[in-house]
């Protein structure tokens, strides 16, 4: 599943050493902005949005199990555009 790859490739390597209580909204936004593919090009906004959503789910899980206080999900305030880089080609029958 793609979310497993996001965790293994992007999220865990960067955030594993950070205490969950120390993660801040602006730091996550800056991290998402600087992400690059292997070829050096920036990741697509939609990919970064999916990673942001996955991180939000992880924080909600931590809140549900009372590892964090209620209402302490810093990811909910992370701004991430979902604009397409290219207009998709429409095929006619």
PDB file of N, CA, C and O in Angstrom:
ATOM      1  N   UNK A   1       0.846  -1.182   0.000  1.00  0.00           N
ATOM      2  CA  UNK A   1       0.000   0.000   0.000  1.00  0.00           C
ATOM      3  C   UNK A   1       0.895   1.250   0.000  1.00  0.00           C
ATOM      4  O   UNK A   1       1.977   1.248   0.586  1.00  0.00           O
ATOM      5  N   UNK A   2       0.438   2.288  -0.648  1.00  0.00           N
ATOM      6  CA  UNK A   2       1.243   3.503  -0.804  1.00  0.00           C
ATOM      7  C   UNK A   2       1.538   4.175   0.532  1.00  0.00           C
ATOM      8  O   UNK A   2       2.598   4.778   0.699  1.00  0.00           O
ATOM      9  N   UNK A   3       0.608   4.077   1.486  1.00  0.00           N
ATOM     10  CA  UNK A   3       0.834   4.724   2.774  1.00  0.00           C
ATOM     11  C   UNK A   3       1.975   4.071   3.543  1.00  0.00           C
ATOM     12  O   UNK A   3       2.693   4.744   4.283  1.00  0.00           O
ATOM     13  N   UNK A   4       2.143   2.776   3.372  1.00  0.00           N
ATOM     14  CA  UNK A   4       3.276   2.082   3.990  1.00  0.00           C
ATOM     15  C   UNK A   4       4.582   2.621   3.415  1.00  0.00           C
ATOM     16  O   UNK A   4       5.554   2.823   4.143  1.00  0.00           O
ATOM     17  N   UNK A   5       4.596   2.852   2.106  1.00  0.00           N
ATOM     18  CA  UNK A   5       5.793   3.416   1.469  1.00  0.00           C
ATOM     19  C   UNK A   5       6.069   4.835   1.959  1.00  0.00           C
ATOM     20  O   UNK A   5       7.223   5.199   2.186  1.00  0.00           O
ATOM     21  N   UNK A   6       5.014   5.641   2.124  1.00  0.00           N
ATOM     22  CA  UNK A   6       5.196   6.990   2.668  1.00  0.00           C
ATOM     23  C   UNK A   6       5.834   6.921   4.054  1.00  0.00           C
ATOM     24  O   UNK A   6       6.743   7.688   4.369  1.00  0.00           O
ATOM     25  N   UNK A   7       5.348   5.997   4.871  1.00  0.00           N
ATOM     26  CA  UNK A   7       5.899   5.850   6.221  1.00  0.00           C
ATOM     27  C   UNK A   7       7.369   5.440   6.175  1.00  0.00           C
ATOM     28  O   UNK A   7       8.208   6.026   6.858  1.00  0.00           O
ATOM     29  N   UNK A   8       7.671   4.426   5.363  1.00  0.00           N
ATOM     30  CA  UNK A   8       9.044   3.908   5.297  1.00  0.00           C
ATOM     31  C   UNK A   8      10.020   4.873   4.639  1.00  0.00           C
ATOM     32  O   UNK A   8      11.152   5.030   5.097  1.00  0.00           O
ATOM     33  N   UNK A   9       9.579   5.518   3.567  1.00  0.00           N
ATOM     34  CA  UNK A   9      10.489   6.335   2.761  1.00  0.00           C
ATOM     35  C   UNK A   9      10.640   7.762   3.269  1.00  0.00           C
ATOM     36  O   UNK A   9      11.740   8.316   3.244  1.00  0.00           O
ATOM     37  N   UNK A  10       9.552   8.359   3.726  1.00  0.00           N
ATOM     38  CA  UNK A  10       9.584   9.784   4.029  1.00  0.00           C
ATOM     39  C   UNK A  10       9.371  10.127   5.504  1.00  0.00           C
ATOM     40  O   UNK A  10      10.159  10.866   6.094  1.00  0.00           O
ATOM     41  N   UNK A  11       8.314   9.592   6.092  1.00  0.00           N
ATOM     42  CA  UNK A  11       7.922  10.035   7.434  1.00  0.00           C
ATOM     43  C   UNK A  11       8.830   9.471   8.519  1.00  0.00           C
ATOM     44  O   UNK A  11       9.398  10.229   9.305  1.00  0.00           O
ATOM     45  N   UNK A  12       8.969   8.175   8.568  1.00  0.00           N
ATOM     46  CA  UNK A  12       9.765   7.567   9.638  1.00  0.00           C
ATOM     47  C   UNK A  12      11.231   8.004   9.633  1.00  0.00           C
ATOM     48  O   UNK A  12      11.755   8.341  10.695  1.00  0.00           O
ATOM     49  N   UNK A  13      11.918   8.014   8.482  1.00  0.00           N
ATOM     50  CA  UNK A  13      13.325   8.427   8.517  1.00  0.00           C
ATOM     51  C   UNK A  13      13.529   9.837   9.086  1.00  0.00           C
ATOM     52  O   UNK A  13      14.536  10.107   9.741  1.00  0.00           O
ATOM     53  N   UNK A  14      12.572  10.730   8.833  1.00  0.00           N
ATOM     54  CA  UNK A  14      12.744  12.110   9.301  1.00  0.00           C
ATOM     55  C   UNK A  14      12.246  12.311  10.725  1.00  0.00           C
ATOM     56  O   UNK A  14      12.894  13.001  11.512  1.00  0.00           O
ATOM     57  N   UNK A  15      11.113  11.723  11.064  1.00  0.00           N
ATOM     58  CA  UNK A  15      10.448  12.033  12.334  1.00  0.00           C
ATOM     59  C   UNK A  15      10.665  11.008  13.438  1.00  0.00           C
ATOM     60  O   UNK A  15      10.252  11.255  14.571  1.00  0.00           O
ATOM     61  N   UNK A  16      11.286   9.880  13.165  1.00  0.00           N
ATOM     62  CA  UNK A  16      11.414   8.807  14.160  1.00  0.00           C
ATOM     63  C   UNK A  16      12.149   9.246  15.425  1.00  0.00           C
ATOM     64  O   UNK A  16      11.841   8.763  16.514  1.00  0.00           O
ATOM     65  N   UNK A  17      13.104  10.145  15.296  1.00  0.00           N
ATOM     66  CA  UNK A  17      13.884  10.552  16.478  1.00  0.00           C
ATOM     67  C   UNK A  17      13.247  11.718  17.233  1.00  0.00           C
ATOM     68  O   UNK A  17      13.752  12.132  18.276  1.00  0.00           O
ATOM     69  N   UNK A  18      12.133  12.250  16.707  1.00  0.00           N
ATOM     70  CA  UNK A  18      11.473  13.401  17.327  1.00  0.00           C
ATOM     71  C   UNK A  18      10.342  12.918  18.224  1.00  0.00           C
ATOM     72  O   UNK A  18       9.519  12.099  17.816  1.00  0.00           O
ATOM     73  N   UNK A  19      10.307  13.432  19.450  1.00  0.00           N
ATOM     74  CA  UNK A  19       9.210  13.117  20.356  1.00  0.00           C
ATOM     75  C   UNK A  19       7.920  13.667  19.764  1.00  0.00           C
ATOM     76  O   UNK A  19       7.892  14.800  19.284  1.00  0.00           O
ATOM     77  N   UNK A  20       6.869  12.887  19.793  1.00  0.00           N
ATOM     78  CA  UNK A  20       5.593  13.286  19.194  1.00  0.00           C
ATOM     79  C   UNK A  20       5.086  14.610  19.778  1.00  0.00           C
ATOM     80  O   UNK A  20       4.407  15.365  19.082  1.00  0.00           O
ATOM     81  N   UNK A  21       5.397  14.894  21.011  1.00  0.00           N
ATOM     82  CA  UNK A  21       4.950  16.128  21.662  1.00  0.00           C
ATOM     83  C   UNK A  21       5.745  17.359  21.201  1.00  0.00           C
ATOM     84  O   UNK A  21       5.354  18.493  21.476  1.00  0.00           O
ATOM     85  N   UNK A  22       6.852  17.129  20.507  1.00  0.00           N
ATOM     86  CA  UNK A  22       7.701  18.228  20.050  1.00  0.00           C
ATOM     87  C   UNK A  22       7.460  18.606  18.588  1.00  0.00           C
ATOM     88  O   UNK A  22       8.076  19.552  18.097  1.00  0.00           O
ATOM     89  N   UNK A  23       6.600  17.906  17.895  1.00  0.00           N
ATOM     90  CA  UNK A  23       6.331  18.192  16.485  1.00  0.00           C
ATOM     91  C   UNK A  23       5.415  19.403  16.383  1.00  0.00           C
ATOM     92  O   UNK A  23       4.362  19.456  17.018  1.00  0.00           O
ATOM     93  N   UNK A  24       5.833  20.382  15.571  1.00  0.00           N
ATOM     94  CA  UNK A  24       5.106  21.645  15.430  1.00  0.00           C
ATOM     95  C   UNK A  24       4.644  21.844  13.995  1.00  0.00           C
ATOM     96  O   UNK A  24       5.260  21.349  13.051  1.00  0.00           O
ATOM     97  N   UNK A  25       3.549  22.577  13.852  1.00  0.00           N
ATOM     98  CA  UNK A  25       2.908  22.824  12.570  1.00  0.00           C
ATOM     99  C   UNK A  25       3.882  23.404  11.540  1.00  0.00           C
ATOM    100  O   UNK A  25       4.014  22.854  10.446  1.00  0.00           O
ATOM    101  N   UNK A  26       4.549  24.477  11.863  1.00  0.00           N
ATOM    102  CA  UNK A  26       5.435  25.161  10.910  1.00  0.00           C
ATOM    103  C   UNK A  26       6.599  24.271  10.495  1.00  0.00           C
ATOM    104  O   UNK A  26       7.024  24.300   9.341  1.00  0.00           O
ATOM    105  N   UNK A  27       7.114  23.480  11.433  1.00  0.00           N
ATOM    106  CA  UNK A  27       8.222  22.576  11.110  1.00  0.00           C
ATOM    107  C   UNK A  27       7.761  21.527  10.084  1.00  0.00           C
ATOM    108  O   UNK A  27       8.502  21.193   9.160  1.00  0.00           O
ATOM    109  N   UNK A  28       6.546  21.018  10.253  1.00  0.00           N
ATOM    110  CA  UNK A  28       6.006  20.038   9.297  1.00  0.00           C
ATOM    111  C   UNK A  28       5.805  20.698   7.932  1.00  0.00           C
ATOM    112  O   UNK A  28       6.132  20.102   6.906  1.00  0.00           O
ATOM    113  N   UNK A  29       5.272  21.917   7.909  1.00  0.00           N
ATOM    114  CA  UNK A  29       5.095  22.631   6.630  1.00  0.00           C
ATOM    115  C   UNK A  29       6.434  22.808   5.924  1.00  0.00           C
ATOM    116  O   UNK A  29       6.534  22.569   4.721  1.00  0.00           O
ATOM    117  N   UNK A  30       7.450  23.220   6.651  1.00  0.00           N
ATOM    118  CA  UNK A  30       8.778  23.408   6.048  1.00  0.00           C
ATOM    119  C   UNK A  30       9.345  22.087   5.538  1.00  0.00           C
ATOM    120  O   UNK A  30       9.960  22.048   4.472  1.00  0.00           O
ATOM    121  N   UNK A  31       9.148  21.021   6.278  1.00  0.00           N
ATOM    122  CA  UNK A  31       9.621  19.697   5.868  1.00  0.00           C
ATOM    123  C   UNK A  31       8.944  19.281   4.565  1.00  0.00           C
ATOM    124  O   UNK A  31       9.605  18.800   3.645  1.00  0.00           O
ATOM    125  N   UNK A  32       7.622  19.467   4.486  1.00  0.00           N
ATOM    126  CA  UNK A  32       6.897  19.099   3.265  1.00  0.00           C
ATOM    127  C   UNK A  32       7.393  19.906   2.062  1.00  0.00           C
ATOM    128  O   UNK A  32       7.518  19.363   0.964  1.00  0.00           O
ATOM    129  N   UNK A  33       7.674  21.188   2.260  1.00  0.00           N
ATOM    130  CA  UNK A  33       8.148  22.040   1.157  1.00  0.00           C
ATOM    131  C   UNK A  33       9.485  21.584   0.597  1.00  0.00           C
ATOM    132  O   UNK A  33       9.726  21.707  -0.604  1.00  0.00           O
ATOM    133  N   UNK A  34      10.356  21.059   1.451  1.00  0.00           N
ATOM    134  CA  UNK A  34      11.709  20.715   0.996  1.00  0.00           C
ATOM    135  C   UNK A  34      11.830  19.291   0.453  1.00  0.00           C
ATOM    136  O   UNK A  34      12.906  18.916  -0.015  1.00  0.00           O
ATOM    137  N   UNK A  35      10.771  18.489   0.498  1.00  0.00           N
ATOM    138  CA  UNK A  35      10.854  17.105   0.027  1.00  0.00           C
ATOM    139  C   UNK A  35      11.119  17.036  -1.477  1.00  0.00           C
ATOM    140  O   UNK A  35      10.507  17.752  -2.270  1.00  0.00           O
ATOM    141  N   UNK A  36      12.049  16.151  -1.846  1.00  0.00           N
ATOM    142  CA  UNK A  36      12.447  15.981  -3.241  1.00  0.00           C
ATOM    143  C   UNK A  36      12.447  14.508  -3.610  1.00  0.00           C
ATOM    144  O   UNK A  36      12.691  13.640  -2.771  1.00  0.00           O
ATOM    145  N   UNK A  37      12.168  14.240  -4.882  1.00  0.00           N
ATOM    146  CA  UNK A  37      12.292  12.889  -5.413  1.00  0.00           C
ATOM    147  C   UNK A  37      13.770  12.569  -5.599  1.00  0.00           C
ATOM    148  O   UNK A  37      14.630  13.432  -5.423  1.00  0.00           O
ATOM    149  N   UNK A  38      14.050  11.334  -5.952  1.00  0.00           N
ATOM    150  CA  UNK A  38      15.437  10.914  -6.166  1.00  0.00           C
ATOM    151  C   UNK A  38      16.111  11.710  -7.270  1.00  0.00           C
ATOM    152  O   UNK A  38      17.323  11.923  -7.224  1.00  0.00           O
ATOM    153  N   UNK A  39      15.334  12.161  -8.279  1.00  0.00           N
ATOM    154  CA  UNK A  39      15.913  12.917  -9.385  1.00  0.00           C
ATOM    155  C   UNK A  39      16.114  14.405  -9.048  1.00  0.00           C
ATOM    156  O   UNK A  39      16.583  15.175  -9.886  1.00  0.00           O
ATOM    157  N   UNK A  40      15.762  14.795  -7.836  1.00  0.00           N
ATOM    158  CA  UNK A  40      15.968  16.176  -7.403  1.00  0.00           C
ATOM    159  C   UNK A  40      14.767  17.087  -7.585  1.00  0.00           C
ATOM    160  O   UNK A  40      14.755  18.198  -7.055  1.00  0.00           O
ATOM    161  N   UNK A  41      13.764  16.648  -8.316  1.00  0.00           N
ATOM    162  CA  UNK A  41      12.558  17.454  -8.498  1.00  0.00           C
ATOM    163  C   UNK A  41      11.694  17.394  -7.251  1.00  0.00           C
ATOM    164  O   UNK A  41      11.710  16.394  -6.532  1.00  0.00           O
ATOM    165  N   UNK A  42      10.936  18.459  -6.985  1.00  0.00           N
ATOM    166  CA  UNK A  42      10.058  18.428  -5.813  1.00  0.00           C
ATOM    167  C   UNK A  42       8.947  17.400  -5.964  1.00  0.00           C
ATOM    168  O   UNK A  42       8.509  17.096  -7.073  1.00  0.00           O
ATOM    169  N   UNK A  43       8.497  16.871  -4.830  1.00  0.00           N
ATOM    170  CA  UNK A  43       7.356  15.960  -4.861  1.00  0.00           C
ATOM    171  C   UNK A  43       6.115  16.720  -5.293  1.00  0.00           C
ATOM    172  O   UNK A  43       6.018  17.929  -5.081  1.00  0.00           O
ATOM    173  N   UNK A  44       5.178  16.028  -5.890  1.00  0.00           N
ATOM    174  CA  UNK A  44       3.916  16.644  -6.307  1.00  0.00           C
ATOM    175  C   UNK A  44       3.124  17.068  -5.068  1.00  0.00           C
ATOM    176  O   UNK A  44       3.189  16.423  -4.021  1.00  0.00           O
ATOM    177  N   UNK A  45       2.375  18.164  -5.207  1.00  0.00           N
ATOM    178  CA  UNK A  45       1.563  18.655  -4.090  1.00  0.00           C
ATOM    179  C   UNK A  45       0.586  17.600  -3.601  1.00  0.00           C
ATOM    180  O   UNK A  45       0.345  17.492  -2.399  1.00  0.00           O
ATOM    181  N   UNK A  46       0.021  16.822  -4.512  1.00  0.00           N
ATOM    182  CA  UNK A  46      -0.933  15.797  -4.091  1.00  0.00           C
ATOM    183  C   UNK A  46      -0.260  14.722  -3.234  1.00  0.00           C
ATOM    184  O   UNK A  46      -0.871  14.199  -2.302  1.00  0.00           O
ATOM    185  N   UNK A  47       0.986  14.394  -3.544  1.00  0.00           N
ATOM    186  CA  UNK A  47       1.732  13.419  -2.745  1.00  0.00           C
ATOM    187  C   UNK A  47       1.983  13.978  -1.352  1.00  0.00           C
ATOM    188  O   UNK A  47       1.820  13.275  -0.355  1.00  0.00           O
ATOM    189  N   UNK A  48       2.380  15.243  -1.288  1.00  0.00           N
ATOM    190  CA  UNK A  48       2.625  15.865   0.012  1.00  0.00           C
ATOM    191  C   UNK A  48       1.333  15.987   0.818  1.00  0.00           C
ATOM    192  O   UNK A  48       1.354  15.873   2.043  1.00  0.00           O
ATOM    193  N   UNK A  49       0.216  16.216   0.139  1.00  0.00           N
ATOM    194  CA  UNK A  49      -1.073  16.281   0.821  1.00  0.00           C
ATOM    195  C   UNK A  49      -1.428  14.920   1.423  1.00  0.00           C
ATOM    196  O   UNK A  49      -1.948  14.850   2.536  1.00  0.00           O
ATOM    197  N   UNK A  50      -1.151  13.850   0.695  1.00  0.00           N
ATOM    198  CA  UNK A  50      -1.416  12.514   1.220  1.00  0.00           C
ATOM    199  C   UNK A  50      -0.547  12.227   2.443  1.00  0.00           C
ATOM    200  O   UNK A  50      -1.011  11.605   3.399  1.00  0.00           O
ATOM    201  N   UNK A  51       0.696  12.671   2.421  1.00  0.00           N
ATOM    202  CA  UNK A  51       1.561  12.481   3.587  1.00  0.00           C
ATOM    203  C   UNK A  51       1.072  13.292   4.780  1.00  0.00           C
ATOM    204  O   UNK A  51       1.113  12.824   5.918  1.00  0.00           O
ATOM    205  N   UNK A  52       0.613  14.504   4.513  1.00  0.00           N
ATOM    206  CA  UNK A  52       0.061  15.339   5.572  1.00  0.00           C
ATOM    207  C   UNK A  52      -1.159  14.668   6.194  1.00  0.00           C
ATOM    208  O   UNK A  52      -1.305  14.654   7.416  1.00  0.00           O
ATOM    209  N   UNK A  53      -2.022  14.120   5.369  1.00  0.00           N
ATOM    210  CA  UNK A  53      -3.216  13.433   5.851  1.00  0.00           C
ATOM    211  C   UNK A  53      -2.857  12.196   6.669  1.00  0.00           C
ATOM    212  O   UNK A  53      -3.474  11.931   7.701  1.00  0.00           O
ATOM    213  N   UNK A  54      -1.878  11.454   6.220  1.00  0.00           N
ATOM    214  CA  UNK A  54      -1.431  10.272   6.952  1.00  0.00           C
ATOM    215  C   UNK A  54      -0.890  10.666   8.323  1.00  0.00           C
ATOM    216  O   UNK A  54      -1.186  10.008   9.321  1.00  0.00           O
ATOM    217  N   UNK A  55      -0.106  11.727   8.374  1.00  0.00           N
ATOM    218  CA  UNK A  55       0.416  12.188   9.661  1.00  0.00           C
ATOM    219  C   UNK A  55      -0.718  12.632  10.581  1.00  0.00           C
ATOM    220  O   UNK A  55      -0.661  12.400  11.788  1.00  0.00           O
ATOM    221  N   UNK A  56      -1.732  13.258  10.030  1.00  0.00           N
ATOM    222  CA  UNK A  56      -2.878  13.682  10.828  1.00  0.00           C
ATOM    223  C   UNK A  56      -3.589  12.477  11.434  1.00  0.00           C
ATOM    224  O   UNK A  56      -3.987  12.507  12.599  1.00  0.00           O
ATOM    225  N   UNK A  57      -3.747  11.421  10.648  1.00  0.00           N
ATOM    226  CA  UNK A  57      -4.369  10.190  11.150  1.00  0.00           C
ATOM    227  C   UNK A  57      -3.536   9.603  12.283  1.00  0.00           C
ATOM    228  O   UNK A  57      -4.085   9.145  13.285  1.00  0.00           O
ATOM    229  N   UNK A  58      -2.229   9.613  12.131  1.00  0.00           N
ATOM    230  CA  UNK A  58      -1.353   9.091  13.187  1.00  0.00           C
ATOM    231  C   UNK A  58      -1.513   9.893  14.482  1.00  0.00           C
ATOM    232  O   UNK A  58      -1.574   9.321  15.571  1.00  0.00           O
ATOM    233  N   UNK A  59      -1.580  11.208  14.356  1.00  0.00           N
ATOM    234  CA  UNK A  59      -1.771  12.046  15.538  1.00  0.00           C
ATOM    235  C   UNK A  59      -3.143  11.810  16.163  1.00  0.00           C
ATOM    236  O   UNK A  59      -3.265  11.768  17.388  1.00  0.00           O
ATOM    237  N   UNK A  60      -4.179  11.654  15.332  1.00  0.00           N
ATOM    238  CA  UNK A  60      -5.506  11.359  15.870  1.00  0.00           C
ATOM    239  C   UNK A  60      -5.510  10.040  16.642  1.00  0.00           C
ATOM    240  O   UNK A  60      -6.179   9.914  17.668  1.00  0.00           O
ATOM    241  N   UNK A  61      -4.765   9.070  16.143  1.00  0.00           N
ATOM    242  CA  UNK A  61      -4.634   7.789  16.836  1.00  0.00           C
ATOM    243  C   UNK A  61      -3.969   8.001  18.203  1.00  0.00           C
ATOM    244  O   UNK A  61      -4.413   7.453  19.212  1.00  0.00           O
ATOM    245  N   UNK A  62      -2.913   8.794  18.217  1.00  0.00           N
ATOM    246  CA  UNK A  62      -2.213   9.072  19.483  1.00  0.00           C
ATOM    247  C   UNK A  62      -3.138   9.774  20.480  1.00  0.00           C
ATOM    248  O   UNK A  62      -3.092   9.495  21.678  1.00  0.00           O
ATOM    249  N   UNK A  63      -3.967  10.677  19.986  1.00  0.00           N
ATOM    250  CA  UNK A  63      -4.924  11.387  20.844  1.00  0.00           C
ATOM    251  C   UNK A  63      -5.975  10.412  21.363  1.00  0.00           C
ATOM    252  O   UNK A  63      -6.324  10.450  22.543  1.00  0.00           O
ATOM    253  N   UNK A  64      -6.474   9.556  20.512  1.00  0.00           N
ATOM    254  CA  UNK A  64      -7.506   8.583  20.909  1.00  0.00           C
ATOM    255  C   UNK A  64      -7.010   7.674  22.026  1.00  0.00           C
ATOM    256  O   UNK A  64      -7.757   7.349  22.949  1.00  0.00           O
ATOM    257  N   UNK A  65      -5.737   7.262  21.940  1.00  0.00           N
ATOM    258  CA  UNK A  65      -5.167   6.388  22.961  1.00  0.00           C
ATOM    259  C   UNK A  65      -4.516   7.164  24.109  1.00  0.00           C
ATOM    260  O   UNK A  65      -3.802   6.601  24.939  1.00  0.00           O
ATOM    261  N   UNK A  66      -4.784   8.476  24.131  1.00  0.00           N
ATOM    262  CA  UNK A  66      -4.348   9.365  25.211  1.00  0.00           C
ATOM    263  C   UNK A  66      -2.832   9.447  25.370  1.00  0.00           C
ATOM    264  O   UNK A  66      -2.323   9.632  26.475  1.00  0.00           O
ATOM    265  N   UNK A  67      -2.112   9.306  24.245  1.00  0.00           N
ATOM    266  CA  UNK A  67      -0.685   9.562  24.251  1.00  0.00           C
ATOM    267  C   UNK A  67      -0.436  11.058  24.113  1.00  0.00           C
ATOM    268  O   UNK A  67       0.629  11.562  24.471  1.00  0.00           O
ATOM    269  N   UNK A  68      -1.436  11.757  23.590  1.00  0.00           N
ATOM    270  CA  UNK A  68      -1.433  13.218  23.488  1.00  0.00           C
ATOM    271  C   UNK A  68      -2.751  13.725  24.046  1.00  0.00           C
ATOM    272  O   UNK A  68      -3.735  12.990  24.125  1.00  0.00           O
ATOM    273  N   UNK A  69      -2.751  15.003  24.434  1.00  0.00           N
ATOM    274  CA  UNK A  69      -3.981  15.614  24.941  1.00  0.00           C
ATOM    275  C   UNK A  69      -4.976  15.829  23.810  1.00  0.00           C
ATOM    276  O   UNK A  69      -4.598  15.980  22.648  1.00  0.00           O
ATOM    277  N   UNK A  70      -6.266  15.842  24.175  1.00  0.00           N
ATOM    278  CA  UNK A  70      -7.322  16.138  23.207  1.00  0.00           C
ATOM    279  C   UNK A  70      -7.060  17.503  22.571  1.00  0.00           C
ATOM    280  O   UNK A  70      -6.669  18.446  23.259  1.00  0.00           O
ATOM    281  N   UNK A  71      -7.273  17.607  21.276  1.00  0.00           N
ATOM    282  CA  UNK A  71      -7.098  18.881  20.583  1.00  0.00           C
ATOM    283  C   UNK A  71      -5.666  19.274  20.313  1.00  0.00           C
ATOM    284  O   UNK A  71      -5.407  20.417  19.935  1.00  0.00           O
ATOM    285  N   UNK A  72      -4.713  18.353  20.498  1.00  0.00           N
ATOM    286  CA  UNK A  72      -3.298  18.682  20.308  1.00  0.00           C
ATOM    287  C   UNK A  72      -2.724  18.102  19.020  1.00  0.00           C
ATOM    288  O   UNK A  72      -1.570  17.674  18.998  1.00  0.00           O
ATOM    289  N   UNK A  73      -3.511  18.083  17.951  1.00  0.00           N
ATOM    290  CA  UNK A  73      -3.032  17.583  16.671  1.00  0.00           C
ATOM    291  C   UNK A  73      -2.463  18.756  15.873  1.00  0.00           C
ATOM    292  O   UNK A  73      -3.226  19.521  15.283  1.00  0.00           O
ATOM    293  N   UNK A  74      -1.130  18.912  15.846  1.00  0.00           N
ATOM    294  CA  UNK A  74      -0.531  20.049  15.136  1.00  0.00           C
ATOM    295  C   UNK A  74      -0.681  19.956  13.624  1.00  0.00           C
ATOM    296  O   UNK A  74      -0.509  20.956  12.928  1.00  0.00           O
ATOM    297  N   UNK A  75      -0.994  18.787  13.109  1.00  0.00           N
ATOM    298  CA  UNK A  75      -1.075  18.590  11.664  1.00  0.00           C
ATOM    299  C   UNK A  75      -2.343  19.227  11.095  1.00  0.00           C
ATOM    300  O   UNK A  75      -2.375  19.574   9.914  1.00  0.00           O
ATOM    301  N   UNK A  76      -3.380  19.385  11.906  1.00  0.00           N
ATOM    302  CA  UNK A  76      -4.624  19.970  11.402  1.00  0.00           C
ATOM    303  C   UNK A  76      -4.418  21.390  10.880  1.00  0.00           C
ATOM    304  O   UNK A  76      -5.195  21.857  10.046  1.00  0.00           O
ATOM    305  N   UNK A  77      -3.395  22.076  11.353  1.00  0.00           N
ATOM    306  CA  UNK A  77      -3.128  23.451  10.920  1.00  0.00           C
ATOM    307  C   UNK A  77      -2.087  23.550   9.808  1.00  0.00           C
ATOM    308  O   UNK A  77      -1.801  24.645   9.324  1.00  0.00           O
ATOM    309  N   UNK A  78      -1.518  22.415   9.399  1.00  0.00           N
ATOM    310  CA  UNK A  78      -0.510  22.416   8.336  1.00  0.00           C
ATOM    311  C   UNK A  78      -1.187  22.773   7.014  1.00  0.00           C
ATOM    312  O   UNK A  78      -2.174  22.150   6.622  1.00  0.00           O
ATOM    313  N   UNK A  79      -0.652  23.766   6.342  1.00  0.00           N
ATOM    314  CA  UNK A  79      -1.181  24.178   5.032  1.00  0.00           C
ATOM    315  C   UNK A  79      -0.403  23.463   3.940  1.00  0.00           C
ATOM    316  O   UNK A  79       0.826  23.507   3.895  1.00  0.00           O
ATOM    317  N   UNK A  80      -1.145  22.806   3.064  1.00  0.00           N
ATOM    318  CA  UNK A  80      -0.529  22.100   1.944  1.00  0.00           C
ATOM    319  C   UNK A  80      -1.466  22.172   0.752  1.00  0.00           C
ATOM    320  O   UNK A  80      -2.602  21.701   0.811  1.00  0.00           O
ATOM    321  N   UNK A  81      -0.983  22.764  -0.323  1.00  0.00           N
ATOM    322  CA  UNK A  81      -1.769  22.907  -1.547  1.00  0.00           C
ATOM    323  C   UNK A  81      -2.015  21.538  -2.180  1.00  0.00           C
ATOM    324  O   UNK A  81      -1.198  20.625  -2.060  1.00  0.00           O
ATOM    325  N   UNK A  82      -3.148  21.417  -2.851  1.00  0.00           N
ATOM    326  CA  UNK A  82      -3.449  20.198  -3.602  1.00  0.00           C
ATOM    327  C   UNK A  82      -3.557  20.489  -5.099  1.00  0.00           C
ATOM    328  O   UNK A  82      -4.095  19.679  -5.855  1.00  0.00           O
ATOM    329  N   UNK A  83      -3.050  21.637  -5.522  1.00  0.00           N
ATOM    330  CA  UNK A  83      -3.145  22.035  -6.932  1.00  0.00           C
ATOM    331  C   UNK A  83      -2.355  21.073  -7.814  1.00  0.00           C
ATOM    332  O   UNK A  83      -1.283  20.599  -7.437  1.00  0.00           O
ATOM    333  N   UNK A  84      -2.898  20.799  -8.981  1.00  0.00           N
ATOM    334  CA  UNK A  84      -2.210  19.943  -9.954  1.00  0.00           C
ATOM    335  C   UNK A  84      -1.063  20.712 -10.599  1.00  0.00           C
ATOM    336  O   UNK A  84      -1.143  21.923 -10.808  1.00  0.00           O
ATOM    337  N   UNK A  85       0.010  19.978 -10.911  1.00  0.00           N
ATOM    338  CA  UNK A  85       1.118  20.587 -11.633  1.00  0.00           C
ATOM    339  C   UNK A  85       0.803  20.696 -13.127  1.00  0.00           C
ATOM    340  O   UNK A  85       1.210  21.652 -13.787  1.00  0.00           O
ATOM    341  N   UNK A  86       0.078  19.712 -13.647  1.00  0.00           N
ATOM    342  CA  UNK A  86      -0.260  19.668 -15.067  1.00  0.00           C
ATOM    343  C   UNK A  86      -1.765  19.451 -15.207  1.00  0.00           C
ATOM    344  O   UNK A  86      -2.395  18.827 -14.353  1.00  0.00           O
ATOM    345  N   UNK A  87      -2.319  19.962 -16.271  1.00  0.00           N
ATOM    346  CA  UNK A  87      -3.723  19.691 -16.590  1.00  0.00           C
ATOM    347  C   UNK A  87      -3.785  18.311 -17.225  1.00  0.00           C
ATOM    348  O   UNK A  87      -3.055  18.042 -18.179  1.00  0.00           O
ATOM    349  N   UNK A  88      -4.643  17.430 -16.714  1.00  0.00           N
ATOM    350  CA  UNK A  88      -4.701  16.075 -17.288  1.00  0.00           C
ATOM    351  C   UNK A  88      -5.254  16.088 -18.706  1.00  0.00           C
ATOM    352  O   UNK A  88      -6.126  16.888 -19.045  1.00  0.00           O
ATOM    353  N   UNK A  89      -4.731  15.190 -19.518  1.00  0.00           N
ATOM    354  CA  UNK A  89      -5.228  15.048 -20.887  1.00  0.00           C
ATOM    355  C   UNK A  89      -6.576  14.327 -20.860  1.00  0.00           C
ATOM    356  O   UNK A  89      -6.737  13.312 -20.182  1.00  0.00           O
ATOM    357  N   UNK A  90      -7.535  14.863 -21.602  1.00  0.00           N
ATOM    358  CA  UNK A  90      -8.855  14.254 -21.677  1.00  0.00           C
ATOM    359  C   UNK A  90      -8.944  13.489 -22.992  1.00  0.00           C
ATOM    360  O   UNK A  90      -8.702  14.039 -24.066  1.00  0.00           O
ATOM    361  N   UNK A  91      -9.289  12.233 -22.889  1.00  0.00           N
ATOM    362  CA  UNK A  91      -9.389  11.393 -24.089  1.00  0.00           C
ATOM    363  C   UNK A  91     -10.834  11.381 -24.577  1.00  0.00           C
ATOM    364  O   UNK A  91     -11.768  11.183 -23.801  1.00  0.00           O
ATOM    365  N   UNK A  92     -10.993  11.597 -25.869  1.00  0.00           N
ATOM    366  CA  UNK A  92     -12.317  11.516 -26.487  1.00  0.00           C
ATOM    367  C   UNK A  92     -12.525  10.105 -27.022  1.00  0.00           C
ATOM    368  O   UNK A  92     -11.565   9.443 -27.417  1.00  0.00           O
ATOM    369  N   UNK A  93     -13.778   9.638 -27.037  1.00  0.00           N
ATOM    370  CA  UNK A  93     -14.030   8.276 -27.568  1.00  0.00           C
ATOM    371  C   UNK A  93     -13.770   8.198 -29.058  1.00  0.00           C
ATOM    372  O   UNK A  93     -13.932   7.136 -29.658  1.00  0.00           O
TER     373      UNK A  93
END
